[in-house]
Amino acid sequence: MSSTTQPADLARHPLQGLRVLDLGQIYNGPYAGFLLAMAGADVIKIEPLSGEALRARGGMTGLAFSMGILNSNKRGIAMDLKSEAGKELFIKLVQEADVLLENFAPGAMERLGLGAERLQQLNPRLIYASSTGYGLSGPDRDNLAMDLTIQAYSGIMSINGPVDGPPLKTGPAIADFLGGVHLYAGIATALYEREITGIGRSVEIAMLETTFPVLSTSLTSMYNLGGKQPPRRGNSHPASASAPYGVYTTTDGHVAIICVREVHWQRLVTVMNQPGVEDNLHFADQKTRGKYGDEVDEVVNAWSCKLNKAEVVELLRAHNVPVAPVRTIPEVVEDPHMHSRGTLHRVKHPEFGDVVLPHSPLRFEGEQRVSLQPSPRLGEHTYKVLDDWLGYDAATVDALLEQGTLAAPDPRDRRAGHEQ
């Protein structure tokens, strides 16, 4: 951006005018599509006639709530990509698109005759973005991959969990979302290059490879142990390099406390005001405290267990010691801070009712953020998208619906759709 750019230029959405075909399923691909949509792109979610896999996971409404979280601000089409008519229609959409993203198994699109090579011949400016579990090459390429199996294969499970317990997956689906974030980053990078060259590029993300950097502390521990497997450390520092570092008991729950710098520890000691702590040689510096972490935890727990969460947090925040209460999911959903920043929105969703949904974590200075629109029903925007992208009239779309190439909601309202 040049120094002469006027403030009014910043008001537009960064990806405004970008056209995206989102074939993502479950979490990985859809999250990348969500980030694109919330940055202003026109993201068309393309599903099979029966809907993508996440729709079938059910819930109180018969539809997985995560479907609503990950597909806000997208427009929806359902089409049969196995039929010749469906492939023909899809290719026409591709020729109008800037980006196509998918997270199918390797070779799935090629088997349909819709692989990157063919599509980029038809549209040389197309960014074709693919996310798989193990990548499009290598001996593990065709192994089935889900968040759970990637967590196991990546080593994450081996270092997660109680010290004396079994390996554990993380609560959140971190491999899926690491993949989604990296897929978005790859797309954004390729779009920047296209501005220079005018030519698209294929972008590949392997979920396994996105998990390796998050093991940095555990890799440090392995290095310090001469290449041996680091033990599971529960809530303690993975490399035993810092203490206090963990979760401590209060009268009504738990708090997380970490002293990254020496001054944090000194402030904590002042607040705790426990005899003998300042003179204990086991607490002399961060490295030594890490070695004697169990002793440090005993001291901190002996203090924190006499107070409630709010008291501990208030005291330590007043003294600039890193601390946070361990909150429940319902507490987080009602978080005043994220609501005030517009991160969380109260939405009346047509399928889920009154719910709280997230906006994108990405913020752009000066932008009036896009308003959050509910996720589409299966095929909800069929008529509008095909009109906008291809100039199809209602009769043409009716014919495609009749022959089973497309699916749309009830005929009485299927020509309707969110105007975005």
Secondary structure by P-SEA (a helix, b strand, c coil): cccccccccccccccccbbbbccccccaaaaaaaaaaaaccbbbbbbcccccccccccccccccaaaaaccccbbbbbbccccaaaaaaaaaaaaaccbbbbbccccccccccccaaaaaaaccccbbbbbcccccccccccccccaaaaaaaaccccccccccccccccccaaaaaaaaaaaaaaaaaaaaaaaaccbbbbbbbbccccccccaaaaaaaaaaacccccccccccccccccccbbbbbcccbbbbbbbccaaaaaaaaaaacccccccccccccaaaaaaaaaaaaaaaaaacccccaaaaaaaaaaacccccccccaaaaaacaaaaaaccccccccccccbbbbbccccccccccccccccccccccaaaaaaaacccccaaaaaaaaaaccccccccccccccccc
